[in-house]
Amino acid sequence: MSAYGAISRPSAGRALPSSLWSSAKSSRGYITIHHISLATASKHEGLIDYLHLVFSQVVEDGMTYPQEGDMTRDTFEAYFFGADVFVGIIGGKDMDDITETEIELDIHSSKDQRTWEDSVAGFYYVKPNYPGRSSHICNAGFVVPPKHRGSGYGSTLARSYVYYAPKLGYQASVFNLVYVNNIASVRIWERLGFTKAGRIPRAGRLIKADGNEEEYVDAWVFYKSFMKDSKNSETQG
């Protein structure tokens, strides 16, 4: 429940096509991005359990998301899958030509006998940031599993977000809380042309890196219009 009450997700249409993205630090030089729903994720044994486990640990770490307390599976599903969800899968097969394009490859084929832990580069949701008359502005939340942090996947997921969000019908994006000490995230959004719309003092009571104490941390509000980038959404495919 937001400050505006319940914010309804736009009417769900068919899943958007999967896509291939170059990622230099990946063992195969690429990852694939897949648009999934709770129903489709449930068909892949262990996937939701793994995503829930990873997100629960992120919440427990208390350094990047504002939530605290027990993150049950029901709570996770309501929060993450009350939106459009995209999962990045690390390339499992060698490719002669890595061209960023839409592909006919489902998440199961991309996983290719590996565990979810070995194959999931990260995942994110996309949902309206505001209700009703402002629901054309979206928000997103990103998670990269600890095992794959430092591999550049966060940046690749972010690029795919700028590609997919306009295709879902959104005209702009707002990130409400990008904590200023999350340097990697701040740099990603700056590189992708997001504007710092404001700084919120003492926006988060976060756990310090040593895990022993808490501190209040400011947060940036980032904004980007997709209207001027409408042609860019056609650069793939």
Phi, psi and chi 1 to 4 in degrees:
 res  aa     phi    psi   chi1   chi2   chi3   chi4
   1 MET       -  125.4 -171.8   72.6   70.2      -
   2 SER   -94.6  179.7   75.7      -      -      -
   3 ALA   -63.5  -18.3      -      -      -      -
   4 TYR   -97.1    3.6  -56.7   97.6      -      -
   5 GLY    90.6 -163.5      -      -      -      -
   6 ALA   -68.7  134.2      -      -      -      -
   7 ILE  -108.9  113.9  -60.9  179.4      -      -
   8 SER   -74.1  142.3  -60.9      -      -      -
   9 ARG   -76.5  144.8  171.3 -170.5  176.8 -173.6
  10 PRO   -57.8  155.8  -21.9   32.2      -      -
  11 SER   -54.4  126.5  -61.7      -      -      -
  12 ALA   -74.0  126.4      -      -      -      -
  13 GLY  -103.0 -160.2      -      -      -      -
  14 ARG   -72.4  154.7  -67.1 -168.7  -60.2  176.0
  15 ALA   -62.6  141.2      -      -      -      -
  16 LEU   -71.8  154.2  -65.0  174.4      -      -
  17 PRO   -60.1  147.3  -21.0   32.6      -      -
  18 SER   -67.9  162.7  -61.1      -      -      -
  19 SER  -146.9  159.7   55.2      -      -      -
  20 LEU  -112.7  135.9 -176.1  147.4      -      -
  21 TRP  -132.5  132.6  -63.8   81.2      -      -
  22 SER   -68.3  142.1   61.6      -      -      -
  23 SER  -149.7  100.7 -174.6      -      -      -
  24 ALA   -57.4  -34.0      -      -      -      -
  25 LYS   -86.7   -5.1  -66.1 -176.0 -179.9 -180.0
  26 SER   -69.4  149.0  168.8      -      -      -
  27 SER   -60.5  -28.3   58.6      -      -      -
  28 ARG  -109.1    0.6  -64.3  -68.4 -170.4  -90.2
  29 GLY    84.4    8.8      -      -      -      -
  30 TYR  -158.8  162.5   69.7   94.2      -      -
  31 ILE  -132.6  158.2   69.0  173.1      -      -
  32 THR  -110.8  144.3   55.5      -      -      -
  33 ILE  -112.4  134.1  -56.1  -69.7      -      -
  34 HIS  -130.0  130.7  -53.3  -89.8      -      -
  35 HIS   -88.0  118.1 -176.3 -161.8      -      -
  36 ILE  -129.7  160.2   64.6  171.5      -      -
  37 SER  -117.3  173.9   64.9      -      -      -
  38 LEU   -61.1  -38.7 -178.4   59.3      -      -
  39 ALA   -64.4  -45.2      -      -      -      -
  40 THR   -72.4  -36.1   55.2      -      -      -
  41 ALA   -63.9  -33.7      -      -      -      -
  42 SER   -66.8  -20.0  -61.6      -      -      -
  43 LYS   -78.6  -13.0  -63.8  177.1 -178.2  178.8
  44 HIS  -105.7  107.2  -59.0  -72.8      -      -
  45 GLU   -54.5  126.2 -175.8  177.5   -1.6      -
  46 GLY    85.4   -8.9      -      -      -      -
  47 LEU   -66.8  -52.7  175.6   57.3      -      -
  48 ILE   -63.4  -39.1  -63.3  178.7      -      -
  49 ASP   -58.4  -41.7  -72.6  -23.9      -      -
  50 TYR   -69.8  -45.7  176.9   65.4      -      -
  51 LEU   -60.9  -40.1  -58.6 -176.6      -      -
  52 HIS   -63.5  -44.0  169.7 -134.0      -      -
  53 LEU   -59.4  -46.2  176.4   66.2      -      -
  54 VAL   -65.4  -46.1  172.8      -      -      -
  55 PHE   -66.3  -37.2 -173.7   66.5      -      -
  56 SER   -59.5  -39.2  -64.9      -      -      -
  57 GLN   -68.3  -38.0 -174.9   59.4   57.2      -
  58 VAL   -62.1  -43.8  167.7      -      -      -
  59 VAL   -64.0  -43.0  170.1      -      -      -
  60 GLU   -63.7  -36.3 -176.6  177.2  -19.7      -
  61 ASP   -63.0  -31.0  -69.7  -16.6      -      -
  62 GLY    65.4   34.7      -      -      -      -
  63 MET  -119.3  -18.4  -61.3  174.2   67.0      -
  64 THR  -130.1  -28.6   53.6      -      -      -
  65 TYR  -109.8  149.5  -84.7   78.1      -      -
  66 PRO   -79.0  -17.9   29.0  -35.9      -      -
  67 GLN   -63.9  151.9  -68.9   93.4  -30.4      -
  68 GLU  -145.6  163.6   61.8 -179.7  -22.9      -
  69 GLY    94.7 -176.0      -      -      -      -
  70 ASP   -68.2  127.1 -174.4   30.8      -      -
  71 MET  -103.4   88.7  177.8   59.9   60.6      -
  72 THR   -69.4  165.7   66.8      -      -      -
  73 ARG   -64.0  -40.7  173.5  160.2  167.8  158.1
  74 ASP   -61.0  -41.9  -73.1  -15.3      -      -
  75 THR   -64.9  -42.0  -58.0      -      -      -
  76 PHE   -61.9  -47.2  167.2   72.1      -      -
  77 GLU   -62.0  -41.1  -70.7 -178.0    1.9      -
  78 ALA   -66.1  -38.2      -      -      -      -
  79 TYR   -76.5  -50.2  176.1   66.9      -      -
  80 PHE   -83.2  -45.6 -123.5   88.8      -      -
  81 PHE   -91.5   10.2  -76.8   92.3      -      -
  82 GLY   -83.4   24.9      -      -      -      -
  83 ALA  -153.8  177.8      -      -      -      -
  84 ASP   -78.5  133.4  -70.3  -79.3      -      -
  85 VAL  -119.5  138.6  174.2      -      -      -
  86 PHE  -124.9  135.9  -65.8   84.2      -      -
  87 VAL  -121.3  132.2  177.1      -      -      -
  88 GLY   -98.0  130.8      -      -      -      -
  89 ILE  -114.7  127.1  -59.5  -64.6      -      -
  90 ILE   -64.4  135.6  -60.0  168.3      -      -
  91 GLY   -53.6  130.7      -      -      -      -
  92 GLY  -107.2  -13.3      -      -      -      -
  93 LYS  -129.9  148.6  -63.0  179.6  179.4  179.2
  94 ASP   -67.9  141.8  -69.2  -35.4      -      -
  95 MET  -127.4  137.3  -73.5 -168.3  174.4      -
  96 ASP   -71.7  -36.5  -65.3  -29.6      -      -
  97 ASP  -132.0  111.0  180.0   25.2      -      -
  98 ILE   -96.6   96.5  -60.8  175.9      -      -
  99 THR  -112.0  126.3  -57.8      -      -      -
 100 GLU   -68.9  112.6  -65.0 -170.5  -12.6      -
 101 THR  -160.6  165.4 -174.4      -      -      -
 102 GLU   -72.7  145.7  -67.1  179.8   -4.6      -
 103 ILE  -135.7  157.0   55.3  173.9      -      -
 104 GLU   -99.9   79.2  -66.3 -175.9    4.9      -
 105 LEU  -149.0  120.0 -170.5   67.6      -      -
 106 ASP   -85.7  172.0   63.3   21.6      -      -
 107 ILE   -65.7  -34.0 -167.8  169.3      -      -
 108 HIS   -66.0  -44.1  177.3   74.2      -      -
 109 SER   -65.7  -36.9  -60.0      -      -      -
 110 SER   -66.6  -37.5  -65.7      -      -      -
 111 LYS   -63.2  -44.0  176.0  174.3  174.5  -82.0
 112 ASP    53.0   63.8 -169.9   32.3      -      -
 113 GLN    72.7   -5.5  -54.3  -60.3  -42.3      -
 114 ARG   -83.2  166.9  -65.0  171.6  -66.5  169.6
 115 THR   -76.9  160.2   65.4      -      -      -
 116 TRP   -62.9  -36.6  -66.9  116.2      -      -
 117 GLU   -60.8  -39.0 -177.7  179.5   10.1      -
 118 ASP   -78.2  -27.4  -73.6  -22.6      -      -
 119 SER  -104.5  -24.6   58.8      -      -      -
 120 VAL   -80.5  113.6  172.6      -      -      -
 121 ALA   -77.8  -28.0      -      -      -      -
 122 GLY   164.1  177.6      -      -      -      -
 123 PHE  -156.4  159.0   51.9  100.5      -      -
 124 TYR  -155.5  156.2   62.1   94.0      -      -
 125 TYR  -107.7  158.8   65.7   73.9      -      -
 126 VAL  -131.7  125.6 -175.5      -      -      -
 127 LYS  -149.0  162.0   63.1  177.6   70.6  172.6
 128 PRO   -61.4  137.8  -19.3   31.7      -      -
 129 ASN   -81.5  -25.4 -164.7   56.4      -      -
 130 TYR  -134.5  163.2  -47.4  104.6      -      -
 131 PRO   -87.7  170.6   33.2  -36.1      -      -
 132 GLY    48.6 -114.2      -      -      -      -
 133 ARG   -69.2  -10.3  -60.9 -178.9 -171.5  -80.5
 134 SER  -118.8   16.2  -66.5      -      -      -
 135 SER   -75.9    0.0   59.3      -      -      -
 136 HIS   -80.3   -3.7   57.4  -75.5      -      -
 137 ILE  -104.7  125.8  -59.5  174.0      -      -
 138 CYS  -108.4  170.2   65.4      -      -      -
 139 ASN  -135.3  158.8  173.7  -94.2      -      -
 140 ALA  -145.7  155.7      -      -      -      -
 141 GLY  -131.0  129.1      -      -      -      -
 142 PHE  -113.8  144.8  -65.7   77.2      -      -
 143 VAL  -138.6  127.9 -180.0      -      -      -
 144 VAL  -115.1  122.9  174.7      -      -      -
 145 PRO   -57.6  145.0  -24.0   34.7      -      -
 146 PRO   -51.2  -37.4  -27.5   35.4      -      -
 147 LYS   -60.3  -27.8  179.3  175.4 -178.6  176.9
 148 HIS  -113.7   10.6  -61.3  -56.7      -      -
 149 ARG   -70.6  148.2  -70.9  174.5 -168.8  165.0
 150 GLY    84.0    6.8      -      -      -      -
 151 SER  -102.6    3.8  -61.9      -      -      -
 152 GLY    82.8    5.8      -      -      -      -
 153 TYR   -71.0  -31.4  -63.5  140.7      -      -
 154 GLY   -58.8  -42.5      -      -      -      -
 155 SER   -64.6  -40.3  179.3      -      -      -
 156 THR   -66.9  -42.7  -53.1      -      -      -
 157 LEU   -60.4  -41.5  -66.8  171.3      -      -
 158 ALA   -62.9  -41.9      -      -      -      -
 159 ARG   -62.3  -39.5  -71.8 -165.9  -65.3  121.6
 160 SER   -67.5  -31.7   75.9      -      -      -
 161 TYR   -63.1  -44.6  165.0   63.4      -      -
 162 VAL   -64.2  -26.3  173.2      -      -      -
 163 TYR   -78.1  -45.6  171.5   70.4      -      -
 164 TYR   -81.7  -36.5  -82.8  115.7      -      -
 165 ALA   -55.6  -45.7      -      -      -      -
 166 PRO   -62.7  -31.7  -22.6   34.6      -      -
 167 LYS   -68.9  -21.6  -71.0 -178.0  173.3  -67.0
 168 LEU   -84.1   -2.9  -67.2  171.0      -      -
 169 GLY   101.6    4.3      -      -      -      -
 170 TYR   -82.9  146.9  -65.5  106.6      -      -
 171 GLN  -102.3  -15.0  -63.1  179.6   19.3      -
 172 ALA  -162.5  168.7      -      -      -      -
 173 SER  -132.1  141.4  171.7      -      -      -
 174 VAL  -128.9  132.3  164.1      -      -      -
 175 PHE  -107.9  117.1  -67.4  116.6      -      -
 176 ASN   -75.5  -35.2  -54.9  -62.0      -      -
 177 LEU  -138.1   89.6  -68.0  170.3      -      -
 178 VAL  -107.8  100.3  179.5      -      -      -
 179 TYR   -60.2  137.1  -63.9  117.3      -      -
 180 VAL   -64.0  -21.9  -62.7      -      -      -
 181 ASN   -85.1   -2.4   59.6   -4.2      -      -
 182 ASN   -88.6   72.7 -171.1  -12.0      -      -
 183 ILE   -59.4  -40.3  -57.1  -59.2      -      -
 184 ALA   -61.2  -44.6      -      -      -      -
 185 SER   -66.1  -43.8 -176.3      -      -      -
 186 VAL   -57.5  -44.4  170.1      -      -      -
 187 ARG   -66.5  -37.6  -73.0  176.0  176.0  168.8
 188 ILE   -60.3  -48.9  -74.5  171.7      -      -
 189 TRP   -70.6  -32.7  -58.7  123.8      -      -
 190 GLU   -64.6  -43.0  -71.8  177.3  -24.2      -
 191 ARG   -62.7  -31.7  -77.5 -161.0  -57.5  -91.2
 192 LEU   -89.3   10.5  -70.4  175.0      -      -
 193 GLY    84.2   16.8      -      -      -      -
 194 PHE   -75.4  147.3  -79.1   70.0      -      -
 195 THR  -102.2  138.6  -60.3      -      -      -
 196 LYS   -77.1  105.7  -71.9  176.1  176.7  173.9
 197 ALA   -84.1  -15.1      -      -      -      -
 198 GLY   173.1  166.8      -      -      -      -
 199 ARG  -126.2  126.9  179.6  168.2  178.4  149.8
 200 ILE  -100.7  115.4  -54.3  172.0      -      -
 201 PRO   -67.5  141.2  -17.0   30.6      -      -
 202 ARG    49.1   46.9  -65.2  169.1   58.6   85.4
 203 ALA   -76.9  -23.5      -      -      -      -
 204 GLY  -139.6  138.3      -      -      -      -
 205 ARG   -95.9   91.5  175.0  175.0   46.1   80.1
 206 LEU  -103.2  155.6  -53.3 -176.6      -      -
 207 ILE   -81.2  133.2  -62.6  175.5      -      -
 208 LYS   -67.1  161.4  -69.5 -175.2  176.1 -179.0
 209 ALA   -58.3  -29.9      -      -      -      -
 210 ASP   -77.7   -8.8   61.6   12.8      -      -
 211 GLY    77.9    3.1      -      -      -      -
 212 ASN  -100.8  -26.0  -64.8  -37.8      -      -
 213 GLU  -135.1  168.3  -62.1  179.4  -15.9      -
 214 GLU  -114.6  158.6  -64.8  180.0  -18.9      -
 215 GLU  -150.0  152.7   62.1 -179.8  -16.0      -
 216 TYR   -87.0  133.0  -77.9   93.7      -      -
 217 VAL  -128.0  138.0  177.3      -      -      -
 218 ASP   -69.7  163.9  -66.7   -1.0      -      -
 219 ALA  -137.4  144.5      -      -      -      -
 220 TRP   -87.9  146.7  -67.6  112.7      -      -
 221 VAL  -104.9  120.9  177.5      -      -      -
 222 PHE  -106.6  144.4  -84.6  101.5      -      -
 223 TYR  -137.2  144.0  170.7   82.6      -      -
 224 LYS  -149.3  131.9 -178.2  178.8  176.6   66.7
 225 SER   -85.6  138.7  170.5      -      -      -
 226 PHE   -95.7   -7.8  -64.3  136.3      -      -
 227 MET   -61.2  -46.3  -60.1  -60.4  -71.5      -
 228 LYS   -73.2  -13.9   61.3 -176.0  177.6 -178.8
 229 ASP  -100.6   13.0  -67.8  -23.6      -      -
 230 SER   -58.4  -35.1   59.3      -      -      -
 231 LYS   -70.1  -29.2  -68.7 -176.5  178.7 -179.4
 232 ASN   -65.8  -26.3  -68.3  -14.6      -      -
 233 SER   -69.8   -7.7   66.4      -      -      -
 234 GLU  -102.4    7.2  -59.3  173.0    0.2      -
 235 THR   -75.0  -17.5   57.5      -      -      -
 236 GLN  -103.7  151.3  -68.0 -151.5    0.8      -
 237 GLY    88.5      -      -      -      -      -
